[in-house]
Amino acid sequence: MPPRFPFQPSLKAFAGSLSGQSHLAALSNASKSTVRAASTKSNPQKKTDFFRISQARQRKAANISRQKVLQAEREASIGDPVESKPTPFIQEIQSIQNGSKPPSSSDLNYYLKSDGLSGALQFSKDLTEPLQNPDRDTADPHVEREVAELHRQQHQNAEEAIQRIVNLSNGNTKDRLRLIVQRCIEQFGRHSTDAVLPPKPASVQHESATSHLEKVPRVGPDTGSPEVQAAILTVKIMNLSRHLQSSNKDKHNKRNLQILVHKRQKLLQYIRRKERGGPRWQNLMETLGLSEAAWKGEICL
């Protein structure tokens, strides 16, 4: 018979592997618990370097001042797309808008002129003048003088009332804008500028080009030329920008201002292209005090 060896089943290998796993699990659990405990504790404040903080503040202040200088140089070279330079025409318009200038006798409301108003008042006086008695033998001169004095007094009262009604100082913003539009028509209308400004430079025409007939001279005031429309848009832009200086949260009028500025930009580009930078274009830009920023490039407000 083969010899018998005592055999006892041993699970040390399995127990060792299981014990290793248990040690790793214990370490991982301990590390997790330490991380959680450390996260709950308040971290001590780091030591601040006041010298570096002061240097950073100085660099930021220098960058901000440099940006302001560059913005001022850019605006000085290109100009403001909204505001106009203080030309005599612009100063007169601003005085009418603000009401700082007392209205003259020619500044009347409701599209009236001083000579037309005086003529109408004189016509009404002649029309209401009392008639004299054709029979001069029975006429009483004392009664006629009293009637004439009463008529003169009534006409004077009526004239003073009419003058107060048509005075621009009693009008509102729309009435002032109506007067300013009339000034723009008188200043830039081609019925008045054609006799002063020379024509635009003639283009070189080819032999095969068709010859156009001469234009019929204008009759009455010119209200539809692009110069007049650009001037009227400039007046409206000035009025809106003055309003937004005191009420900067008016989003509706800010949008209206953007629309008017871009409309004027398109008109100015059209005038420059049609007039070829001629005297009419130069007169318009100099009188309105506009810079290249009003028509050149992209306008962002």
C-alpha positions in Angstrom: 0.0 0.0 0.0 1.2 3.5 -0.7 2.1 5.5 2.3 -0.5 7.9 3.6 0.4 11.6 4.1 -1.6 13.7 6.3 -3.5 16.3 4.2 -5.3 19.2 5.7 -7.1 21.6 3.4 -5.7 25.1 3.6 -7.4 28.2 2.4 -4.5 30.6 3.2 -4.2 31.7 -0.4 -7.8 32.5 -0.7 -7.8 34.1 2.7 -4.8 36.1 1.8 -6.5 37.4 -1.3 -9.6 38.2 0.6 -7.6 39.9 3.3 -5.8 42.0 0.6 -9.0 43.1 -0.8 -10.2 44.0 2.6 -7.1 46.1 3.3 -7.5 48.0 -0.1 -11.1 48.7 0.6 -10.3 49.9 4.1 -7.7 52.3 2.6 -10.0 53.7 0.0 -12.7 54.2 2.5 -10.3 56.0 4.8 -9.1 58.2 2.0 -12.6 59.1 1.1 -13.5 59.9 4.6 -10.4 62.1 5.0 -11.2 64.0 1.7 -14.8 64.6 2.9 -13.6 65.8 6.2 -11.0 68.1 4.6 -13.7 69.5 2.3 -15.9 70.3 5.2 -13.2 72.2 7.0 -12.6 75.9 6.1 -9.4 76.4 4.1 -7.1 79.0 5.6 -6.9 82.2 3.7 -3.9 82.6 1.4 -1.4 85.3 2.1 -2.2 88.3 -0.2 0.6 90.1 -2.0 -0.4 93.8 -1.8 2.4 94.8 -4.2 1.1 92.6 -7.0 -2.5 93.9 -6.4 -1.3 97.5 -6.7 0.6 96.7 -9.8 -2.5 95.1 -11.4 -4.6 98.1 -10.5 -2.1 100.4 -12.0 -2.0 98.4 -15.3 -5.8 98.4 -15.4 -6.0 102.2 -14.9 -3.3 102.7 -17.6 -5.2 100.5 -20.0 -8.5 102.4 -19.4 -6.9 105.8 -19.8 -5.2 104.6 -23.0 -8.5 103.3 -24.4 -10.1 106.7 -23.7 -7.3 108.5 -25.5 -7.6 106.2 -28.5 -11.4 106.6 -28.6 -11.0 110.4 -28.5 -8.5 110.3 -31.3 -10.8 108.1 -33.4 -13.8 110.4 -32.9 -11.7 113.4 -33.7 -10.4 111.9 -36.9 -13.7 110.4 -38.1 -16.3 112.4 -36.3 -19.6 111.8 -34.6 -22.3 110.1 -36.8 -25.1 111.8 -34.8 -24.0 115.2 -33.6 -23.3 118.1 -36.0 -20.6 120.8 -35.7 -21.8 124.2 -34.4 -22.2 126.0 -37.8 -24.3 129.2 -38.0 -27.3 127.3 -39.5 -27.1 124.6 -36.8 -26.8 127.2 -34.0 -29.9 129.0 -35.3 -31.8 125.7 -35.5 -30.8 124.8 -31.9 -31.9 128.2 -30.6 -35.3 127.7 -32.2 -35.6 124.2 -30.8 -34.6 125.2 -27.3 -36.6 128.4 -27.3 -33.6 130.4 -26.1 -33.8 132.8 -29.0 -36.8 135.2 -28.8 -38.9 134.8 -32.0 -38.6 137.6 -34.5 -41.5 139.2 -36.4 -40.7 136.8 -39.3 -41.0 133.7 -37.2 -44.7 133.1 -37.4 -46.7 130.0 -36.8 -49.1 128.2 -39.1 -47.0 128.8 -42.3 -47.7 132.5 -42.2 -45.4 135.3 -43.4 -45.1 138.7 -41.9 -46.0 140.6 -45.1 -48.9 138.2 -45.8 -50.3 138.7 -42.3 -50.0 142.5 -42.5 -51.7 142.5 -45.8 -54.6 140.4 -44.5 -55.0 142.6 -41.5 -55.1 145.7 -43.6 -57.6 144.1 -45.9 -59.9 143.2 -43.0 -59.6 146.7 -41.6 -60.6 148.2 -45.0 -63.4 145.7 -45.3 -65.0 146.4 -41.9 -64.5 150.2 -42.1 -67.8 152.0 -41.4 -69.4 153.7 -44.3 -69.9 157.4 -44.4 -73.3 159.1 -44.9 -73.6 160.1 -48.6 -75.8 163.1 -47.6 -73.1 165.3 -46.1 -75.7 168.0 -45.1 -77.4 165.7 -42.6 -74.3 163.8 -41.5 -73.1 164.3 -37.9 -69.3 164.5 -37.9 -69.2 163.9 -34.1 -71.0 160.6 -34.5 -68.7 159.6 -37.4 -65.6 160.3 -35.4 -66.9 158.2 -32.5 -67.7 155.3 -34.9 -64.3 155.6 -36.5 -62.5 155.6 -33.1 -64.6 152.5 -32.0 -63.7 150.7 -35.3 -60.0 151.6 -34.8 -60.0 150.3 -31.2 -61.7 147.0 -32.2 -59.3 146.5 -35.1 -56.3 147.1 -32.8 -57.7 144.5 -30.2 -58.2 142.0 -33.0 -54.7 142.6 -34.4 -53.1 142.1 -31.0 -55.1 138.8 -30.5 -54.0 137.5 -33.9 -50.4 138.4 -33.2 -50.5 136.4 -29.9 -52.1 133.4 -31.7 -49.5 133.3 -34.5 -46.6 134.0 -32.2 -44.1 131.1 -32.1 -43.5 131.5 -28.4 -47.0 130.2 -27.8 -46.5 127.2 -30.0 -45.4 123.6 -29.1 -42.5 121.5 -30.4 -44.4 120.5 -33.5 -44.9 124.2 -34.4 -41.2 124.8 -34.0 -40.3 121.8 -36.1 -42.6 123.1 -38.8 -40.8 126.4 -38.8 -37.4 124.7 -38.9 -38.6 122.6 -41.9 -39.4 125.8 -43.7 -35.9 127.1 -43.0 -34.4 123.9 -44.4 -36.5 124.3 -47.6 -35.4 127.9 -48.0 -31.8 127.1 -47.3 -31.3 123.9 -49.4 -34.1 124.0 -51.9 -32.9 124.0 -55.5 -35.2 126.9 -56.3 -32.8 129.1 -54.4 -29.5 127.2 -54.7 -29.5 126.8 -58.4 -28.9 130.5 -58.8 -26.0 130.4 -56.3 -24.2 127.1 -56.6 -22.4 126.0 -59.9 -23.6 122.8 -61.5 -22.0 119.4 -60.8 -19.0 118.3 -62.9 -20.2 117.0 -66.2 -19.6 113.3 -67.0 -17.8 112.2 -70.2 -20.4 110.9 -72.6 -19.8 108.4 -75.4 -20.8 109.2 -78.9 -23.5 106.5 -78.9 -25.1 107.9 -75.7 -28.6 109.4 -76.1 -28.9 113.2 -75.7 -31.4 114.3 -73.1 -33.6 117.4 -73.3 -33.0 120.4 -71.0 -34.9 120.3 -67.8 -37.9 122.5 -67.3 -37.1 125.2 -64.6 -38.7 124.6 -61.2 -41.9 126.3 -60.2 -42.4 127.0 -56.5 -40.4 125.9 -53.6 -38.4 122.7 -53.8 -39.4 120.2 -51.1 -38.4 116.8 -52.6 -34.7 117.2 -53.4 -32.4 114.9 -51.4 -30.5 117.9 -49.9 -33.8 119.1 -48.3 -34.7 115.7 -47.1 -31.2 115.2 -45.5 -31.5 118.6 -43.8 -34.9 117.7 -42.4 -33.6 114.3 -41.1 -30.7 116.2 -39.5 -33.2 118.4 -37.7 -35.2 115.4 -36.4 -32.0 113.7 -35.3 -30.9 116.7 -33.3 -34.4 116.9 -31.7 -34.3 113.2 -30.7 -30.7 113.3 -29.5 -31.5 116.3 -27.3 -34.5 114.4 -25.9 -32.4 111.3 -25.1 -29.8 113.3 -23.2 -32.4 113.7 -20.4 -34.2 110.4 -20.8 -31.7 107.7 -21.7 -34.1 104.8 -20.9 -36.5 105.7 -23.8 -35.8 102.6 -25.9 -38.5 103.4 -28.4 -36.9 106.8 -29.4 -33.4 105.2 -29.3 -34.6 102.9 -32.1 -36.2 105.8 -33.9 -32.9 107.6 -33.7 -31.0 104.7 -35.2 -33.6 104.5 -38.1 -33.2 108.2 -38.9 -29.4 108.1 -38.8 -29.3 105.2 -41.2 -31.8 106.9 -43.5 -29.7 110.0 -43.6 -26.6 107.9 -44.3 -28.3 106.4 -47.4 -29.4 109.8 -48.6 -25.9 111.3 -48.1 -24.3 108.4 -50.0 -26.8 108.9 -52.8 -26.1 112.7 -53.0 -22.3 112.1 -53.0 -22.7 109.5 -55.8 -25.0 111.7 -57.9 -23.2 115.0 -57.3 -19.7 113.4 -57.6 -18.5 115.4 -54.6 -19.4 118.7 -56.3 -20.3 122.1 -54.9 -23.8 121.0 -53.9 -22.4 118.2 -51.8 -19.8 120.4 -50.2 -22.3 123.1 -49.3 -24.6 120.6 -47.7 -21.9 119.0 -45.5 -20.4 122.4 -44.5 -23.8 124.0 -43.7 -25.1 121.0 -41.7 -21.7 120.5 -40.0 -21.6 116.8 -40.8 -18.4 114.7 -40.8 -17.5 111.6 -42.7 -18.9 109.4 -40.0 -22.4 110.4 -41.0 -22.2 108.6 -44.3 -19.0 106.5 -44.4 -18.6 103.0 -43.1 -20.9 101.2 -40.7 -22.7 103.2 -38.1 -23.2 101.5 -34.7 -25.1 103.4 -32.0 
